[in-house]
Amino acid sequence: MIGRISGKLIARHPPQVIVDVQGIGYEIDVPMSTFYQLPATGTDVTLFTHLLVREDAHLLYGFATEQERHVFRQLLKISGVGARTSLAVLSGMSINDLYEAVAAQDSARLIKVPGIGKKTAERLLLELKDKLDVTVVATAAAGAHSGDILNALLGLGYNDKEAAWAVKQLPAGSPVAEGIRQALKLLSKS
């Protein structure tokens, strides 16, 4: 699995970019939310990636944040939702908007995304209700340190609910390293 790509951004053709890593150009499909955050062509870039292996192709998808990649992977787990639909969702709405729509079970927000009809929107809301913990957005919005601590816990393999619970227990404004240490202690006790 290719988890991260760092190199020079050499081409931008929405929704695809090409990143040169020591002479090898990786074609990476990105959601528009990531595309708009990319630096100018010719500069260094780092993307979190997901490699999708199919019978006829190996496809690489890139994301500006680990949280975007996490949501992309959760969307892929839903029956009938493929990579293109997942990219469309991430391109059509922010992560916060998606979490809010799931929390409110608001299919109207998802229907506004091109390629998402009423039935698909309802299926997404139903399936994501259990896969995404809506408290994650509130926790990440509480501060940059909380978001960094949350991403570290998710990267260590804890699920949304465990990570959000642990971050909520921490004092506000905890330094990242200390916050991670305290959160791991809390999670080991639970």
C-alpha positions as CSV (number, residue, x, y, z in Angstrom):
1,M,0.0,0.0,0.0
2,I,1.2,3.5,-0.8
3,G,0.2,5.7,2.2
4,R,1.9,9.0,1.3
5,I,3.6,10.6,-1.6
6,S,6.1,13.5,-1.3
7,G,7.6,15.1,-4.4
8,K,7.4,17.9,-6.9
9,L,4.0,18.8,-8.3
10,I,4.6,18.8,-12.1
11,A,1.1,18.9,-13.5
12,R,-2.4,19.9,-12.5
13,H,-5.4,18.7,-14.6
14,P,-8.5,18.5,-12.4
15,P,-9.2,16.1,-10.9
16,Q,-5.7,14.6,-11.6
17,V,-2.3,15.8,-10.6
18,I,1.1,14.4,-11.4
19,V,3.7,14.3,-8.6
20,D,7.4,13.5,-9.5
21,V,9.1,11.4,-6.9
22,Q,12.8,10.9,-7.9
23,G,12.1,10.7,-11.6
24,I,8.8,8.7,-11.4
25,G,5.6,10.7,-12.1
26,Y,2.7,9.4,-10.1
27,E,-0.8,10.2,-11.6
28,I,-3.0,10.9,-8.6
29,D,-6.7,11.7,-8.6
30,V,-7.7,14.2,-5.9
31,P,-11.0,15.7,-4.7
32,M,-11.4,19.3,-5.5
33,S,-11.1,20.2,-1.8
34,T,-7.5,19.0,-2.0
35,F,-6.9,20.4,-5.5
36,Y,-7.6,23.9,-4.4
37,Q,-5.1,23.6,-1.5
38,L,-2.2,22.5,-3.7
39,P,0.8,24.7,-4.1
40,A,1.9,26.1,-7.5
41,T,3.3,23.7,-10.1
42,G,7.0,23.1,-9.6
43,T,6.9,23.1,-5.8
44,D,7.1,20.3,-3.3
45,V,3.9,18.7,-2.2
46,T,2.9,15.9,0.2
47,L,-0.4,13.9,-0.2
48,F,-1.9,11.1,1.9
49,T,-2.8,8.4,-0.6
50,H,-5.0,5.4,-1.1
51,L,-4.1,2.8,-3.7
52,L,-7.0,1.0,-5.3
53,V,-6.1,-2.2,-7.1
54,R,-8.6,-3.4,-9.7
55,E,-8.3,-6.2,-12.3
56,D,-7.6,-3.7,-15.0
57,A,-5.8,-0.8,-13.2
58,H,-4.0,0.4,-10.2
59,L,-5.4,3.8,-9.2
60,L,-3.9,6.2,-6.8
61,Y,-6.0,8.8,-4.9
62,G,-4.5,11.7,-2.9
63,F,-5.7,13.8,0.0
64,A,-4.5,16.9,1.7
65,T,-5.4,15.5,5.2
66,E,-5.6,12.1,6.8
67,Q,-9.2,12.9,7.8
68,E,-10.1,13.3,4.1
69,R,-8.5,10.0,3.3
70,H,-10.3,8.4,6.3
71,V,-13.7,9.6,5.1
72,F,-12.8,8.4,1.5
73,R,-12.1,4.9,2.8
74,Q,-15.3,4.9,4.8
75,L,-17.3,5.9,1.7
76,L,-15.6,3.1,-0.3
77,K,-16.9,0.5,2.2
78,I,-20.5,1.4,1.3
79,S,-22.1,-1.0,-1.1
80,G,-22.6,0.6,-4.6
81,V,-20.3,3.5,-3.8
82,G,-17.1,3.6,-5.8
83,A,-14.1,5.8,-5.9
84,R,-15.6,8.3,-8.3
85,T,-18.7,8.8,-6.2
86,S,-16.5,9.1,-3.1
87,L,-14.4,11.8,-4.8
88,A,-17.5,13.6,-5.9
89,V,-18.8,13.7,-2.3
90,L,-15.5,15.1,-1.0
91,S,-15.3,17.5,-3.9
92,G,-18.9,18.7,-3.4
93,M,-18.8,19.3,0.3
94,S,-16.4,19.9,3.1
95,I,-15.7,17.2,5.7
96,N,-17.5,19.3,8.3
97,D,-20.5,19.6,6.1
98,L,-20.6,15.9,5.5
99,Y,-20.4,15.2,9.2
100,E,-23.2,17.7,9.9
101,A,-25.4,16.2,7.2
102,V,-24.8,12.7,8.7
103,A,-25.6,14.0,12.2
104,A,-28.8,15.6,11.0
105,Q,-29.6,12.9,8.5
106,D,-30.1,15.7,5.9
107,S,-30.2,14.1,2.5
108,A,-30.9,17.4,0.8
109,R,-27.2,18.5,1.4
110,L,-25.9,15.3,-0.3
111,I,-28.3,15.6,-3.2
112,K,-26.6,18.9,-4.2
113,V,-23.5,17.0,-5.0
114,P,-23.3,16.2,-8.7
115,G,-23.9,12.5,-9.3
116,I,-25.7,11.8,-6.0
117,G,-29.4,11.1,-6.2
118,K,-32.0,10.7,-3.5
119,K,-31.6,7.0,-3.0
120,T,-27.8,7.2,-2.9
121,A,-27.9,10.1,-0.5
122,E,-30.2,8.2,1.8
123,R,-28.0,5.1,1.6
124,L,-24.9,7.2,2.4
125,L,-26.5,8.8,5.4
126,L,-27.7,5.4,6.7
127,E,-24.4,3.7,6.3
128,L,-22.2,6.6,7.4
129,K,-24.2,7.1,10.6
130,D,-22.4,4.1,12.2
131,K,-19.1,4.6,10.4
132,L,-18.4,8.3,11.2
133,D,-18.6,9.7,14.7
134,V,-20.0,13.2,14.3
135,T,-18.3,14.3,17.5
136,V,-15.0,14.1,15.6
137,V,-15.8,17.4,13.7
138,A,-16.7,19.2,16.9
139,T,-13.5,18.0,18.6
140,A,-11.3,18.9,15.6
141,A,-12.9,22.3,15.4
142,A,-12.1,23.0,19.1
143,G,-8.5,23.7,18.1
144,A,-5.5,22.8,16.0
145,H,-3.9,20.8,18.8
146,S,-7.1,18.8,19.3
147,G,-7.2,18.0,15.6
148,D,-3.6,17.0,15.5
149,I,-4.1,14.7,18.6
150,L,-7.2,13.3,17.0
151,N,-5.4,12.6,13.7
152,A,-2.5,10.9,15.6
153,L,-5.0,8.6,17.4
154,L,-6.8,7.7,14.1
155,G,-3.4,7.1,12.5
156,L,-2.5,4.7,15.4
157,G,-5.6,2.6,14.5
158,Y,-8.2,3.8,17.0
159,N,-11.7,4.3,15.6
160,D,-13.5,7.7,15.4
161,K,-15.5,7.1,18.6
162,E,-12.5,6.1,20.7
163,A,-10.3,8.9,19.5
164,A,-13.0,11.6,19.9
165,W,-13.8,10.3,23.4
166,A,-10.1,10.4,24.4
167,V,-9.6,14.0,23.0
168,K,-12.7,15.2,24.9
169,Q,-11.1,14.1,28.2
170,L,-8.0,16.2,27.7
171,P,-7.7,19.7,29.1
172,A,-8.2,22.5,26.5
173,G,-5.0,23.7,24.8
174,S,-3.0,20.6,25.6
175,P,0.3,20.5,23.7
176,V,0.2,17.8,21.0
177,A,2.9,15.5,22.3
178,E,1.5,15.6,25.9
179,G,-2.1,15.3,24.6
180,I,-1.2,12.1,22.6
181,R,0.5,10.6,25.7
182,Q,-2.5,11.4,27.9
183,A,-5.0,10.1,25.4
184,L,-3.1,6.8,25.0
185,K,-3.1,6.4,28.7
186,L,-6.8,7.0,28.8
187,L,-7.5,4.5,26.0
188,S,-5.3,1.8,27.5
189,K,-7.4,2.0,30.7
190,S,-10.8,1.8,28.9
